[in-house]
Amino acid sequence: PGADVSLDDRAYLRQLVSSMDVSESHVFFYPRLLPLQKLDVESIDSEERLSRGGVYLLENGLNIFLWVGVNAQQELLQSIFGTPAFSQIDPNM
């Protein structure tokens, strides 16, 4: 972590990582990125490869993040968020 991370947070992360087994630490350092729609590409390994029309779930064993592309399909947005437009998604949801 950078300099903006508190000493308590650094100590917590050090203790957390040192108590992880191999499978837990693997997911922590190499999070799973799961597409929630059909993909056009073979693999996803960076933000540059994320489709602007896609919706992805990123999971690292501790947190789950949802990445929504600005051009995501209206049907997918409706089924997940209850709204057909990207601009109407509540980011605090």
Protein Blocks (a to p, Z undefined) as FASTA:
>chain_A
ZZklcfklmmmmmmmmmmpcfklmmmmmmccdddfbdcfbfbdcbfklpcfkbccdddeh
jaccddddfkbcfklmmmmnopabfklpcfkZZ
